[in-house]
């Protein structure tokens, strides 16, 4: 390819990328403002907050799931646990849809019930031809959700805005893979997927946050 054609090619690629960025910005611009999700478990007044940004179709998130579940019970009186969304849609077909169902469940006060259903069934629904109709709707029924409201919320732009806000938040924190764990606003680099490893992290942080009024 001669220089002139190469420059034309580069210019075309640049325009295409600019168009994609402009489209994404325009798409987001049409959504309502959101501060992100608010899925809290444990001591809501604790000064120690462990946040996990999850992709429900992520294999690593699946492996951390039982660890985090046990950790939440162990420290529920002392630590505030927060789960936020980090769907990686370009590699996980149903990640965004699963996050939307989880947020729809949250709007009926049953986020953690749906969270558990999605992870416990991951190895089944991730290979389905239509995860929503084959599995997600059933999960909603099983945990007692109003399915009509779920469907309405799936189309609610606030739900999309909430997921996008979480994605923006984890990006600012430097999260580049799932799951991303954050302790009191600071990303934890490569935490071991064991209860004992996380316990050491929390046990080290808790004494530093004792209220000395």
C-alpha positions, 0 to 999 in steps of 0.5 A: 500500500502506497503512502497516500492510500495508507494515510487515507486508510488511517484517516478512515479508521480514525473517523470510524473510531470517532464515530463509535465514541460519538455514538456511545456518548450520544447513547449515554447522553440520552440516559438519566443521571445515576450515582450507580448501584447501592447493593449493601450487605452487613453493617451499613454504618461501618467505616470499612467498606469492601466493594466487589465489581462483578461480571455475572458471567465471569469465571473468576467472579464465579470462583470468588463467589463462595469466598465472598459469601462466606466472608460476608457472613463472617464480618457482617456485624463489622464490615459493609459489603457492596456489590457493583456491576462490571459486565464485560459485554464484548467477551461475555454474551449475557453479562450486561443482561444478567446485570440488568436482571440483578438491578431489576431485582434490587429495585424490588429489594431482592438483589442478593437473592438474584445475585446468588441465583445468577452465580450458582446457575452460571455454568448452565445459563452461560451456554444457553441460546436465550438466558433470559427466557430460559433461566433469568425469568425463572430465577425472578419467579423463584425468588418471588419477584413481580415478573411484569415489574422486572420486565418494565425495569429491564427497559427502564433507562435508569437501570442502564444508567446505573450499570453505566455509572458502575462501569465508569466508577470502576474505570476511575478506580483503575479496575481492568479485570473482573472481579475488581475489589476495592477497600475503602476506595482503594483497589486491592491488587490481585487478592487471593481467592481465600477467606483467610486472605481476605480476613487478613485484609479486613482484620488489618483495616478494622482497627484503623477505623475504630471510632475514638469519639 
